[in-house]
Amino acid sequence: MGTEYYTGALGQENIHILLHAMGHTLGLDDFYDWTPTGAGGFLMKAGAADHVTEFDTWMARDFWRHLKSRYGIPA
Ligand SMILES: [Zn+2]
């Protein structure tokens, strides 16, 4: 995804593709073939949500929690 798309998306009402891409910059993976139990729709399952969901925020926190513990960074 190029810079032109990013800057163009900032003026749009529905920016779920931009939000999905931003999730990748935070280290989150795509979820195309699997929906975690009880998660419902969320941004990193492309097309399943149009806003940041509670599950997206949980995934971001969980990813960074594991990263910190892997490198011995105190919580
Ligand atoms: Zn993706």
N, CA, C, O and the ligand as a Tripos MOL2 file, in Angstrom:
@<TRIPOS>MOLECULE
protein
  301   299    76     0     0
PROTEIN
NO_CHARGES

@<TRIPOS>ATOM
      1 N           0.8590   -1.1850    0.0000 N.3       1 MET1
      2 CA          0.0000    0.0000    0.0000 C.3       1 MET1
      3 C           0.9010    1.2420    0.0000 C.2       1 MET1
      4 O           1.7970    1.3740    0.8340 O.2       1 MET1
      5 N           0.6490    2.1340   -0.9360 N.am      2 GLY2
      6 CA          1.5300    3.2800   -1.0970 C.3       2 GLY2
      7 C           1.1330    4.4970   -0.2880 C.2       2 GLY2
      8 O           0.0380    4.5720    0.2680 O.2       2 GLY2
      9 N           2.0390    5.4360   -0.2380 N.am      3 THR3
     10 CA          1.8260    6.6860    0.4890 C.3       3 THR3
     11 C           0.5900    7.4250   -0.0110 C.2       3 THR3
     12 O          -0.1560    8.0040    0.7780 O.2       3 THR3
     13 N           0.3750    7.4020   -1.3350 N.am      4 GLU4
     14 CA         -0.7610    8.1130   -1.9280 C.3       4 GLU4
     15 C          -2.0900    7.5780   -1.3830 C.2       4 GLU4
     16 O          -3.0140    8.3440   -1.1120 O.2       4 GLU4
     17 N          -2.1700    6.2440   -1.2260 N.am      5 TYR5
     18 CA         -3.3990    5.6790   -0.6790 C.3       5 TYR5
     19 C          -3.6000    6.1470    0.7670 C.2       5 TYR5
     20 O          -4.6940    6.5600    1.1500 O.2       5 TYR5
     21 N          -2.5440    6.0760    1.5510 N.am      6 TYR6
     22 CA         -2.6330    6.4740    2.9620 C.3       6 TYR6
     23 C          -3.1500    7.9100    3.0980 C.2       6 TYR6
     24 O          -4.1010    8.1710    3.8340 O.2       6 TYR6
     25 N          -2.5200    8.8190    2.3890 N.am      7 THR7
     26 CA         -2.9010   10.2230    2.5360 C.3       7 THR7
     27 C          -4.3020   10.4680    1.9840 C.2       7 THR7
     28 O          -5.0470   11.2780    2.5340 O.2       7 THR7
     29 N          -4.6720    9.7760    0.8990 N.am      8 GLY8
     30 CA         -6.0120    9.9260    0.3450 C.3       8 GLY8
     31 C          -7.0710    9.3950    1.2900 C.2       8 GLY8
     32 O          -8.1600    9.9600    1.3840 O.2       8 GLY8
     33 N          -6.7610    8.3020    1.9970 N.am      9 ALA9
     34 CA         -7.7330    7.6700    2.8800 C.3       9 ALA9
     35 C          -8.0400    8.5340    4.1000 C.2       9 ALA9
     36 O          -9.0970    8.3890    4.7140 O.2       9 ALA9
     37 N          -7.1300    9.4230    4.4490 N.am     10 LEU10
     38 CA         -7.3450   10.2360    5.6500 C.3      10 LEU10
     39 C          -8.5860   11.1210    5.5350 C.2      10 LEU10
     40 O          -9.1790   11.4820    6.5510 O.2      10 LEU10
     41 N          -8.9870   11.4770    4.3080 N.am     11 GLY11
     42 CA        -10.1530   12.3160    4.1300 C.3      11 GLY11
     43 C         -11.4460   11.5410    3.9030 C.2      11 GLY11
     44 O         -12.5050   12.1450    3.7340 O.2      11 GLY11
     45 N         -11.3710   10.2120    3.8970 N.am     12 GLN12
     46 CA        -12.5560    9.4000    3.6390 C.3      12 GLN12
     47 C         -13.2980    9.0680    4.9310 C.2      12 GLN12
     48 O         -12.7230    9.0520    6.0190 O.2      12 GLN12
     49 N         -14.5980    8.8040    4.7720 N.am     13 GLU13
     50 CA        -15.3960    8.4730    5.9500 C.3      13 GLU13
     51 C         -15.0990    7.0580    6.4420 C.2      13 GLU13
     52 O         -14.9950    6.8180    7.6450 O.2      13 GLU13
     53 N         -14.9630    6.1160    5.4870 N.am     14 ASN14
     54 CA        -14.7040    4.7300    5.8640 C.3      14 ASN14
     55 C         -13.2400    4.4090    5.6060 C.2      14 ASN14
     56 O         -12.8260    4.2930    4.4520 O.2      14 ASN14
     57 N         -12.4650    4.2680    6.6480 N.am     15 ILE15
     58 CA        -11.0140    4.0670    6.5000 C.3      15 ILE15
     59 C         -10.5910    2.6930    7.0160 C.2      15 ILE15
     60 O          -9.4840    2.5410    7.5330 O.2      15 ILE15
     61 N         -11.4700    1.6850    6.8810 N.am     16 HIS16
     62 CA        -11.1360    0.3800    7.4580 C.3      16 HIS16
     63 C          -9.9060   -0.2520    6.8020 C.2      16 HIS16
     64 O          -9.1720   -0.9840    7.4660 O.2      16 HIS16
     65 N          -9.6610    0.0160    5.5040 N.am     17 ILE17
     66 CA         -8.4730   -0.5540    4.8600 C.3      17 ILE17
     67 C          -7.2130    0.0970    5.4420 C.2      17 ILE17
     68 O          -6.2070   -0.5700    5.6810 O.2      17 ILE17
     69 N          -7.2900    1.3960    5.6630 N.am     18 LEU18
     70 CA         -6.1610    2.1010    6.2910 C.3      18 LEU18
     71 C          -5.9340    1.5770    7.7070 C.2      18 LEU18
     72 O          -4.7950    1.3370    8.1070 O.2      18 LEU18
     73 N          -7.0170    1.3990    8.4640 N.am     19 LEU19
     74 CA         -6.8850    0.8910    9.8360 C.3      19 LEU19
     75 C          -6.2870   -0.5130    9.8390 C.2      19 LEU19
     76 O          -5.4610   -0.8410   10.6910 O.2      19 LEU19
     77 N          -6.7130   -1.3490    8.8710 N.am     20 HIS20
     78 CA         -6.1660   -2.6960    8.7440 C.3      20 HIS20
     79 C          -4.6480   -2.6090    8.4950 C.2      20 HIS20
     80 O          -3.8710   -3.3250    9.1280 O.2      20 HIS20
     81 N          -4.2390   -1.7370    7.5800 N.am     21 ALA21
     82 CA         -2.8180   -1.5880    7.2670 C.3      21 ALA21
     83 C          -2.0420   -1.0710    8.4800 C.2      21 ALA21
     84 O          -0.9050   -1.4810    8.7160 O.2      21 ALA21
     85 N          -2.6580   -0.1730    9.2420 N.am     22 MET22
     86 CA         -2.0000    0.3270   10.4430 C.3      22 MET22
     87 C          -1.8210   -0.7950   11.4600 C.2      22 MET22
     88 O          -0.8380   -0.8130   12.2000 O.2      22 MET22
     89 N          -2.7580   -1.7200   11.4980 N.am     23 GLY23
     90 CA         -2.6170   -2.8980   12.3610 C.3      23 GLY23
     91 C          -1.3560   -3.6760   12.0130 C.2      23 GLY23
     92 O          -0.6570   -4.1640   12.9010 O.2      23 GLY23
     93 N          -1.0610   -3.7910   10.7070 N.am     24 HIS24
     94 CA          0.1650   -4.4690   10.2900 C.3      24 HIS24
     95 C           1.3930   -3.7090   10.7830 C.2      24 HIS24
     96 O           2.3830   -4.3260   11.1770 O.2      24 HIS24
     97 N           1.3400   -2.3870   10.7670 N.am     25 THR25
     98 CA          2.5080   -1.6250   11.2330 C.3      25 THR25
     99 C           2.7310   -1.8270   12.7340 C.2      25 THR25
    100 O           3.8410   -1.6260   13.2280 O.2      25 THR25
    101 N           1.6740   -2.2240   13.4630 N.am     26 LEU26
    102 CA          1.8190   -2.5250   14.8900 C.3      26 LEU26
    103 C           2.2810   -3.9660   15.1120 C.2      26 LEU26
    104 O           2.5300   -4.3780   16.2440 O.2      26 LEU26
    105 N           2.3910   -4.7280   14.0190 N.am     27 GLY27
    106 CA          2.8940   -6.0990   14.1180 C.3      27 GLY27
    107 C           1.8260   -7.1720   14.0050 C.2      27 GLY27
    108 O           2.1340   -8.3560   14.1420 O.2      27 GLY27
    109 N           0.5800   -6.7910   13.7570 N.am     28 LEU28
    110 CA         -0.4990   -7.7750   13.6980 C.3      28 LEU28
    111 C          -0.5470   -8.4560   12.3320 C.2      28 LEU28
    112 O          -0.2690   -7.8360   11.3060 O.2      28 LEU28
    113 N          -0.9070   -9.7480   12.3350 N.am     29 ASP29
    114 CA         -1.0040  -10.5360   11.1050 C.3      29 ASP29
    115 C          -2.4230  -10.4920   10.5470 C.2      29 ASP29
    116 O          -3.3570  -10.0410   11.2100 O.2      29 ASP29
    117 N          -2.5610  -10.9700    9.3160 N.am     30 ASP30
    118 CA         -3.8800  -11.1540    8.7150 C.3      30 ASP30
    119 C          -4.5460  -12.3960    9.2870 C.2      30 ASP30
    120 O          -3.8790  -13.3700    9.6380 O.2      30 ASP30
    121 N          -5.8550  -12.3490    9.3750 N.am     31 PHE31
    122 CA         -6.6420  -13.5140    9.7520 C.3      31 PHE31
    123 C          -7.6730  -13.7180    8.6560 C.2      31 PHE31
    124 O          -8.7690  -13.1600    8.7180 O.2      31 PHE31
    125 N          -7.3270  -14.5200    7.6480 N.am     32 TYR32
    126 CA         -8.2600  -14.7330    6.5460 C.3      32 TYR32
    127 C          -9.0610  -16.0140    6.7130 C.2      32 TYR32
    128 O         -10.2280  -16.0760    6.3270 O.2      32 TYR32
    129 N          -8.4370  -17.0360    7.2870 N.am     33 ASP33
    130 CA         -9.0650  -18.3590    7.3090 C.3      33 ASP33
    131 C          -9.4630  -18.8140    8.7010 C.2      33 ASP33
    132 O          -9.8370  -19.9730    8.8850 O.2      33 ASP33
    133 N          -9.3920  -17.9440    9.6660 N.am     34 TRP34
    134 CA         -9.6520  -18.3730   11.0350 C.3      34 TRP34
    135 C         -10.2460  -17.2240   11.8240 C.2      34 TRP34
    136 O          -9.7350  -16.1050   11.7850 O.2      34 TRP34
    137 N         -11.3160  -17.4970   12.5330 N.am     35 THR35
    138 CA        -11.9010  -16.5060   13.4320 C.3      35 THR35
    139 C         -11.7990  -17.0540   14.8510 C.2      35 THR35
    140 O         -12.3970  -18.0850   15.1570 O.2      35 THR35
    141 N         -11.0580  -16.3850   15.7100 N.am     36 PRO36
    142 CA        -10.9460  -16.8570   17.0960 C.3      36 PRO36
    143 C         -12.3260  -16.9520   17.7530 C.2      36 PRO36
    144 O         -13.1960  -16.1180   17.5050 O.2      36 PRO36
    145 N         -12.5130  -17.9510   18.5750 N.am     37 THR37
    146 CA        -13.7870  -18.1710   19.2480 C.3      37 THR37
    147 C         -14.2230  -16.9240   20.0120 C.2      37 THR37
    148 O         -13.4730  -16.3890   20.8290 O.2      37 THR37
    149 N         -15.4320  -16.4720   19.7400 N.am     38 GLY38
    150 CA        -15.9870  -15.3370   20.4530 C.3      38 GLY38
    151 C         -15.5100  -13.9840   19.9700 C.2      38 GLY38
    152 O         -15.9030  -12.9640   20.5360 O.2      38 GLY38
    153 N         -14.6610  -13.9380   18.9230 N.am     39 ALA39
    154 CA        -14.0910  -12.6590   18.4970 C.3      39 ALA39
    155 C         -15.0350  -11.8540   17.6180 C.2      39 ALA39
    156 O         -14.9970  -10.6240   17.6600 O.2      39 ALA39
    157 N         -15.8880  -12.5060   16.8160 N.am     40 GLY40
    158 CA        -16.7420  -11.7660   15.8930 C.3      40 GLY40
    159 C         -15.8960  -11.1050   14.8160 C.2      40 GLY40
    160 O         -14.8140  -11.5950   14.4930 O.2      40 GLY40
    161 N         -16.3790   -9.9870   14.2500 N.am     41 GLY41
    162 CA        -15.6140   -9.2910   13.2220 C.3      41 GLY41
    163 C         -14.5520   -8.4060   13.8390 C.2      41 GLY41
    164 O         -14.7530   -7.8220   14.9040 O.2      41 GLY41
    165 N         -13.4240   -8.3120   13.1650 N.am     42 PHE42
    166 CA        -12.3590   -7.4310   13.6230 C.3      42 PHE42
    167 C         -11.5280   -7.0240   12.4260 C.2      42 PHE42
    168 O         -11.5340   -7.7060   11.4020 O.2      42 PHE42
    169 N         -10.8110   -5.9130   12.5460 N.am     43 LEU43
    170 CA        -10.1090   -5.3040   11.4090 C.3      43 LEU43
    171 C          -9.0890   -6.2080   10.7500 C.2      43 LEU43
    172 O          -8.9500   -6.1850    9.5270 O.2      43 LEU43
    173 N          -8.3730   -7.0040   11.5250 N.am     44 MET44
    174 CA         -7.2920   -7.7930   10.9340 C.3      44 MET44
    175 C          -7.8330   -9.0010   10.1790 C.2      44 MET44
    176 O          -7.0630   -9.7040    9.5250 O.2      44 MET44
    177 N          -9.1300   -9.2580   10.2520 N.am     45 LYS45
    178 CA         -9.7870  -10.1940    9.3270 C.3      45 LYS45
    179 C         -10.4040   -9.2840    8.2660 C.2      45 LYS45
    180 O         -11.5260   -8.8040    8.4230 O.2      45 LYS45
    181 N          -9.6610   -9.0560    7.1910 N.am     46 ALA46
    182 CA        -10.0120   -8.0280    6.2080 C.3      46 ALA46
    183 C         -11.4650   -8.1270    5.7640 C.2      46 ALA46
    184 O         -11.9410   -9.1960    5.3810 O.2      46 ALA46
    185 N         -12.1550   -7.0010    5.8230 N.am     47 GLY47
    186 CA        -13.5440   -6.9300    5.3960 C.3      47 GLY47
    187 C         -14.5420   -7.3010    6.4730 C.2      47 GLY47
    188 O         -15.7470   -7.2280    6.2290 O.2      47 GLY47
    189 N         -14.0910   -7.6990    7.6570 N.am     48 ALA48
    190 CA        -14.9990   -8.1660    8.7010 C.3      48 ALA48
    191 C         -15.4150   -7.0630    9.6750 C.2      48 ALA48
    192 O         -16.3110   -7.2770   10.4930 O.2      48 ALA48
    193 N         -14.7840   -5.8900    9.6040 N.am     49 ALA49
    194 CA        -15.1410   -4.7800   10.4890 C.3      49 ALA49
    195 C         -14.7470   -3.4760    9.8140 C.2      49 ALA49
    196 O         -13.8370   -3.4490    8.9850 O.2      49 ALA49
    197 N         -15.4350   -2.3940   10.1710 N.am     50 ASP50
    198 CA        -15.0930   -1.0950    9.5780 C.3      50 ASP50
    199 C         -14.5760   -0.1200   10.6290 C.2      50 ASP50
    200 O         -14.4710    1.0800   10.3740 O.2      50 ASP50
    201 N         -14.2530   -0.6380   11.8090 N.am     51 HIS51
    202 CA        -13.7210    0.1940   12.8880 C.3      51 HIS51
    203 C         -12.8370   -0.6780   13.7850 C.2      51 HIS51
    204 O         -12.8730   -1.9050   13.7030 O.2      51 HIS51
    205 N         -12.0550   -0.0340   14.6290 N.am     52 VAL52
    206 CA        -11.2130   -0.7690   15.5770 C.3      52 VAL52
    207 C         -12.1280   -1.4220   16.6060 C.2      52 VAL52
    208 O         -12.8990   -0.7360   17.2780 O.2      52 VAL52
    209 N         -12.0440   -2.7410   16.7300 N.am     53 THR53
    210 CA        -12.9010   -3.4620   17.6650 C.3      53 THR53
    211 C         -12.1350   -3.7690   18.9550 C.2      53 THR53
    212 O         -10.9200   -3.5910   19.0410 O.2      53 THR53
    213 N         -12.8840   -4.2310   19.9450 N.am     54 GLU54
    214 CA        -12.2580   -4.5920   21.2110 C.3      54 GLU54
    215 C         -11.2340   -5.7040   20.9900 C.2      54 GLU54
    216 O         -10.1850   -5.7290   21.6340 O.2      54 GLU54
    217 N         -11.5520   -6.6370   20.0620 N.am     55 PHE55
    218 CA        -10.6150   -7.7320   19.7990 C.3      55 PHE55
    219 C          -9.3310   -7.2240   19.1460 C.2      55 PHE55
    220 O          -8.2460   -7.7290   19.4360 O.2      55 PHE55
    221 N          -9.4470   -6.2260   18.2660 N.am     56 ASP56
    222 CA         -8.2390   -5.6460   17.6650 C.3      56 ASP56
    223 C          -7.3300   -5.0670   18.7430 C.2      56 ASP56
    224 O          -6.1170   -5.2770   18.7170 O.2      56 ASP56
    225 N          -7.9090   -4.3500   19.6770 N.am     57 THR57
    226 CA         -7.0800   -3.7480   20.7350 C.3      57 THR57
    227 C          -6.4900   -4.8260   21.6340 C.2      57 THR57
    228 O          -5.3560   -4.7010   22.0970 O.2      57 THR57
    229 N          -7.2630   -5.8930   21.8830 N.am     58 TRP58
    230 CA         -6.7250   -7.0020   22.6790 C.3      58 TRP58
    231 C          -5.5390   -7.6360   21.9570 C.2      58 TRP58
    232 O          -4.5140   -7.9190   22.5770 O.2      58 TRP58
    233 N          -5.6750   -7.8640   20.6300 N.am     59 MET59
    234 CA         -4.5840   -8.4750   19.8650 C.3      59 MET59
    235 C          -3.3350   -7.6230   19.9150 C.2      59 MET59
    236 O          -2.2350   -8.1500   20.0790 O.2      59 MET59
    237 N          -3.4850   -6.3080   19.7750 N.am     60 ALA60
    238 CA         -2.3170   -5.4270   19.7960 C.3      60 ALA60
    239 C          -1.6280   -5.5040   21.1650 C.2      60 ALA60
    240 O          -0.4040   -5.6080   21.2470 O.2      60 ALA60
    241 N          -2.4310   -5.4490   22.2390 N.am     61 ARG61
    242 CA         -1.8320   -5.5420   23.5800 C.3      61 ARG61
    243 C          -1.1500   -6.8860   23.7810 C.2      61 ARG61
    244 O          -0.0530   -6.9470   24.3380 O.2      61 ARG61
    245 N          -1.7960   -7.9780   23.3270 N.am     62 ASP62
    246 CA         -1.2610   -9.3170   23.5120 C.3      62 ASP62
    247 C           0.0410   -9.4960   22.7250 C.2      62 ASP62
    248 O           0.9970  -10.0870   23.2280 O.2      62 ASP62
    249 N           0.0730   -8.9850   21.4910 N.am     63 PHE63
    250 CA          1.2900   -9.0780   20.6750 C.3      63 PHE63
    251 C           2.4570   -8.4110   21.3860 C.2      63 PHE63
    252 O           3.5370   -8.9890   21.4990 O.2      63 PHE63
    253 N           2.2350   -7.1950   21.8620 N.am     64 TRP64
    254 CA          3.3180   -6.4520   22.5200 C.3      64 TRP64
    255 C           3.6810   -7.0450   23.8650 C.2      64 TRP64
    256 O           4.8370   -6.9710   24.2800 O.2      64 TRP64
    257 N           2.7030   -7.6380   24.5620 N.am     65 ARG65
    258 CA          2.9960   -8.3080   25.8370 C.3      65 ARG65
    259 C           3.9620   -9.4770   25.5880 C.2      65 ARG65
    260 O           4.9340   -9.6440   26.3240 O.2      65 ARG65
    261 N           3.6930  -10.2840   24.5520 N.am     66 HIS66
    262 CA          4.5760  -11.4020   24.2240 C.3      66 HIS66
    263 C           5.9440  -10.9200   23.7580 C.2      66 HIS66
    264 O           6.9640  -11.5220   24.0940 O.2      66 HIS66
    265 N           5.9680   -9.8550   22.9970 N.am     67 LEU67
    266 CA          7.2380   -9.3120   22.5060 C.3      67 LEU67
    267 C           8.1010   -8.8270   23.6660 C.2      67 LEU67
    268 O           9.3070   -9.0740   23.7010 O.2      67 LEU67
    269 N           7.4650   -8.1300   24.6220 N.am     68 LYS68
    270 CA          8.2030   -7.6250   25.7700 C.3      68 LYS68
    271 C           8.7830   -8.7670   26.5890 C.2      68 LYS68
    272 O           9.9420   -8.7100   26.9980 O.2      68 LYS68
    273 N           7.9830   -9.8110   26.8330 N.am     69 SER69
    274 CA          8.4740  -10.9140   27.6550 C.3      69 SER69
    275 C           9.5850  -11.6770   26.9210 C.2      69 SER69
    276 O          10.5040  -12.1910   27.5590 O.2      69 SER69
    277 N           9.5060  -11.7550   25.5840 N.am     70 ARG70
    278 CA         10.5340  -12.4590   24.8180 C.3      70 ARG70
    279 C          11.8850  -11.7770   24.9580 C.2      70 ARG70
    280 O          12.9230  -12.4390   24.9690 O.2      70 ARG70
    281 N          11.8740  -10.4570   25.0640 N.am     71 TYR71
    282 CA         13.1370   -9.7320   25.1400 C.3      71 TYR71
    283 C          13.4650   -9.2530   26.5570 C.2      71 TYR71
    284 O          14.3690   -8.4410   26.7550 O.2      71 TYR71
    285 N          12.7200   -9.7680   27.5360 N.am     72 GLY72
    286 CA         13.0420   -9.4890   28.9210 C.3      72 GLY72
    287 C          12.7590   -8.0640   29.3610 C.2      72 GLY72
    288 O          13.3800   -7.5690   30.3030 O.2      72 GLY72
    289 N          11.8230   -7.3970   28.6850 N.am     73 ILE73
    290 CA         11.4590   -6.0220   29.0390 C.3      73 ILE73
    291 C          10.4000   -6.0950   30.1500 C.2      73 ILE73
    292 O           9.3780   -6.7590   29.9750 O.2      73 ILE73
    293 N          10.6250   -5.4300   31.2820 N.am     74 PRO74
    294 CA          9.6420   -5.4850   32.3770 C.3      74 PRO74
    295 C           8.2840   -4.9020   31.9430 C.2      74 PRO74
    296 O           8.2160   -3.9690   31.1430 O.2      74 PRO74
    297 N           7.2160   -5.4760   32.4940 N.am     75 ALA75
    298 CA          5.8610   -5.0530   32.1230 C.3      75 ALA75
    299 C           5.5380   -3.6990   32.6950 C.2      75 ALA75
    300 O           4.4390   -3.1860   32.4840 O.2      75 ALA75
    301 ZN         -3.6090   -7.4570    5.7580 Zn       76 ZN76
@<TRIPOS>BOND
     1     1     2 1
     2     2     3 1
     3     3     4 2
     4     3     5 am
     5     5     6 1
     6     6     7 1
     7     7     8 2
     8     7     9 am
     9     9    10 1
    10    10    11 1
    11    11    12 2
    12    11    13 am
    13    13    14 1
    14    14    15 1
    15    15    16 2
    16    15    17 am
    17    17    18 1
    18    18    19 1
    19    19    20 2
    20    19    21 am
    21    21    22 1
    22    22    23 1
    23    23    24 2
    24    23    25 am
    25    25    26 1
    26    26    27 1
    27    27    28 2
    28    27    29 am
    29    29    30 1
    30    30    31 1
    31    31    32 2
    32    31    33 am
    33    33    34 1
    34    34    35 1
    35    35    36 2
    36    35    37 am
    37    37    38 1
    38    38    39 1
    39    39    40 2
    40    39    41 am
    41    41    42 1
    42    42    43 1
    43    43    44 2
    44    43    45 am
    45    45    46 1
    46    46    47 1
    47    47    48 2
    48    47    49 am
    49    49    50 1
    50    50    51 1
    51    51    52 2
    52    51    53 am
    53    53    54 1
    54    54    55 1
    55    55    56 2
    56    55    57 am
    57    57    58 1
    58    58    59 1
    59    59    60 2
    60    59    61 am
    61    61    62 1
    62    62    63 1
    63    63    64 2
    64    63    65 am
    65    65    66 1
    66    66    67 1
    67    67    68 2
    68    67    69 am
    69    69    70 1
    70    70    71 1
    71    71    72 2
    72    71    73 am
    73    73    74 1
    74    74    75 1
    75    75    76 2
    76    75    77 am
    77    77    78 1
    78    78    79 1
    79    79    80 2
    80    79    81 am
    81    81    82 1
    82    82    83 1
    83    83    84 2
    84    83    85 am
    85    85    86 1
    86    86    87 1
    87    87    88 2
    88    87    89 am
    89    89    90 1
    90    90    91 1
    91    91    92 2
    92    91    93 am
    93    93    94 1
    94    94    95 1
    95    95    96 2
    96    95    97 am
    97    97    98 1
    98    98    99 1
    99    99   100 2
   100    99   101 am
   101   101   102 1
   102   102   103 1
   103   103   104 2
   104   103   105 am
   105   105   106 1
   106   106   107 1
   107   107   108 2
   108   107   109 am
   109   109   110 1
   110   110   111 1
   111   111   112 2
   112   111   113 am
   113   113   114 1
   114   114   115 1
   115   115   116 2
   116   115   117 am
   117   117   118 1
   118   118   119 1
   119   119   120 2
   120   119   121 am
   121   121   122 1
   122   122   123 1
   123   123   124 2
   124   123   125 am
   125   125   126 1
   126   126   127 1
   127   127   128 2
   128   127   129 am
   129   129   130 1
   130   130   131 1
   131   131   132 2
   132   131   133 am
   133   133   134 1
   134   134   135 1
   135   135   136 2
   136   135   137 am
   137   137   138 1
   138   138   139 1
   139   139   140 2
   140   139   141 am
   141   141   142 1
   142   142   143 1
   143   143   144 2
   144   143   145 am
   145   145   146 1
   146   146   147 1
   147   147   148 2
   148   147   149 am
   149   149   150 1
   150   150   151 1
   151   151   152 2
   152   151   153 am
   153   153   154 1
   154   154   155 1
   155   155   156 2
   156   155   157 am
   157   157   158 1
   158   158   159 1
   159   159   160 2
   160   159   161 am
   161   161   162 1
   162   162   163 1
   163   163   164 2
   164   163   165 am
   165   165   166 1
   166   166   167 1
   167   167   168 2
   168   167   169 am
   169   169   170 1
   170   170   171 1
   171   171   172 2
   172   171   173 am
   173   173   174 1
   174   174   175 1
   175   175   176 2
   176   175   177 am
   177   177   178 1
   178   178   179 1
   179   179   180 2
   180   179   181 am
   181   181   182 1
   182   182   183 1
   183   183   184 2
   184   183   185 am
   185   185   186 1
   186   186   187 1
   187   187   188 2
   188   187   189 am
   189   189   190 1
   190   190   191 1
   191   191   192 2
   192   191   193 am
   193   193   194 1
   194   194   195 1
   195   195   196 2
   196   195   197 am
   197   197   198 1
   198   198   199 1
   199   199   200 2
   200   199   201 am
   201   201   202 1
   202   202   203 1
   203   203   204 2
   204   203   205 am
   205   205   206 1
   206   206   207 1
   207   207   208 2
   208   207   209 am
   209   209   210 1
   210   210   211 1
   211   211   212 2
   212   211   213 am
   213   213   214 1
   214   214   215 1
   215   215   216 2
   216   215   217 am
   217   217   218 1
   218   218   219 1
   219   219   220 2
   220   219   221 am
   221   221   222 1
   222   222   223 1
   223   223   224 2
   224   223   225 am
   225   225   226 1
   226   226   227 1
   227   227   228 2
   228   227   229 am
   229   229   230 1
   230   230   231 1
   231   231   232 2
   232   231   233 am
   233   233   234 1
   234   234   235 1
   235   235   236 2
   236   235   237 am
   237   237   238 1
   238   238   239 1
   239   239   240 2
   240   239   241 am
   241   241   242 1
   242   242   243 1
   243   243   244 2
   244   243   245 am
   245   245   246 1
   246   246   247 1
   247   247   248 2
   248   247   249 am
   249   249   250 1
   250   250   251 1
   251   251   252 2
   252   251   253 am
   253   253   254 1
   254   254   255 1
   255   255   256 2
   256   255   257 am
   257   257   258 1
   258   258   259 1
   259   259   260 2
   260   259   261 am
   261   261   262 1
   262   262   263 1
   263   263   264 2
   264   263   265 am
   265   265   266 1
   266   266   267 1
   267   267   268 2
   268   267   269 am
   269   269   270 1
   270   270   271 1
   271   271   272 2
   272   271   273 am
   273   273   274 1
   274   274   275 1
   275   275   276 2
   276   275   277 am
   277   277   278 1
   278   278   279 1
   279   279   280 2
   280   279   281 am
   281   281   282 1
   282   282   283 1
   283   283   284 2
   284   283   285 am
   285   285   286 1
   286   286   287 1
   287   287   288 2
   288   287   289 am
   289   289   290 1
   290   290   291 1
   291   291   292 2
   292   291   293 am
   293   293   294 1
   294   294   295 1
   295   295   296 2
   296   295   297 am
   297   297   298 1
   298   298   299 1
   299   299   300 2
@<TRIPOS>SUBSTRUCTURE
     1 MET1         2 RESIDUE 1 A MET
     2 GLY2         6 RESIDUE 1 A GLY
     3 THR3        10 RESIDUE 1 A THR
     4 GLU4        14 RESIDUE 1 A GLU
     5 TYR5        18 RESIDUE 1 A TYR
     6 TYR6        22 RESIDUE 1 A TYR
     7 THR7        26 RESIDUE 1 A THR
     8 GLY8        30 RESIDUE 1 A GLY
     9 ALA9        34 RESIDUE 1 A ALA
    10 LEU10       38 RESIDUE 1 A LEU
    11 GLY11       42 RESIDUE 1 A GLY
    12 GLN12       46 RESIDUE 1 A GLN
    13 GLU13       50 RESIDUE 1 A GLU
    14 ASN14       54 RESIDUE 1 A ASN
    15 ILE15       58 RESIDUE 1 A ILE
    16 HIS16       62 RESIDUE 1 A HIS
    17 ILE17       66 RESIDUE 1 A ILE
    18 LEU18       70 RESIDUE 1 A LEU
    19 LEU19       74 RESIDUE 1 A LEU
    20 HIS20       78 RESIDUE 1 A HIS
    21 ALA21       82 RESIDUE 1 A ALA
    22 MET22       86 RESIDUE 1 A MET
    23 GLY23       90 RESIDUE 1 A GLY
    24 HIS24       94 RESIDUE 1 A HIS
    25 THR25       98 RESIDUE 1 A THR
    26 LEU26      102 RESIDUE 1 A LEU
    27 GLY27      106 RESIDUE 1 A GLY
    28 LEU28      110 RESIDUE 1 A LEU
    29 ASP29      114 RESIDUE 1 A ASP
    30 ASP30      118 RESIDUE 1 A ASP
    31 PHE31      122 RESIDUE 1 A PHE
    32 TYR32      126 RESIDUE 1 A TYR
    33 ASP33      130 RESIDUE 1 A ASP
    34 TRP34      134 RESIDUE 1 A TRP
    35 THR35      138 RESIDUE 1 A THR
    36 PRO36      142 RESIDUE 1 A PRO
    37 THR37      146 RESIDUE 1 A THR
    38 GLY38      150 RESIDUE 1 A GLY
    39 ALA39      154 RESIDUE 1 A ALA
    40 GLY40      158 RESIDUE 1 A GLY
    41 GLY41      162 RESIDUE 1 A GLY
    42 PHE42      166 RESIDUE 1 A PHE
    43 LEU43      170 RESIDUE 1 A LEU
    44 MET44      174 RESIDUE 1 A MET
    45 LYS45      178 RESIDUE 1 A LYS
    46 ALA46      182 RESIDUE 1 A ALA
    47 GLY47      186 RESIDUE 1 A GLY
    48 ALA48      190 RESIDUE 1 A ALA
    49 ALA49      194 RESIDUE 1 A ALA
    50 ASP50      198 RESIDUE 1 A ASP
    51 HIS51      202 RESIDUE 1 A HIS
    52 VAL52      206 RESIDUE 1 A VAL
    53 THR53      210 RESIDUE 1 A THR
    54 GLU54      214 RESIDUE 1 A GLU
    55 PHE55      218 RESIDUE 1 A PHE
    56 ASP56      222 RESIDUE 1 A ASP
    57 THR57      226 RESIDUE 1 A THR
    58 TRP58      230 RESIDUE 1 A TRP
    59 MET59      234 RESIDUE 1 A MET
    60 ALA60      238 RESIDUE 1 A ALA
    61 ARG61      242 RESIDUE 1 A ARG
    62 ASP62      246 RESIDUE 1 A ASP
    63 PHE63      250 RESIDUE 1 A PHE
    64 TRP64      254 RESIDUE 1 A TRP
    65 ARG65      258 RESIDUE 1 A ARG
    66 HIS66      262 RESIDUE 1 A HIS
    67 LEU67      266 RESIDUE 1 A LEU
    68 LYS68      270 RESIDUE 1 A LYS
    69 SER69      274 RESIDUE 1 A SER
    70 ARG70      278 RESIDUE 1 A ARG
    71 TYR71      282 RESIDUE 1 A TYR
    72 GLY72      286 RESIDUE 1 A GLY
    73 ILE73      290 RESIDUE 1 A ILE
    74 PRO74      294 RESIDUE 1 A PRO
    75 ALA75      298 RESIDUE 1 A ALA
    76 ZN76       301 GROUP 0 **** ****
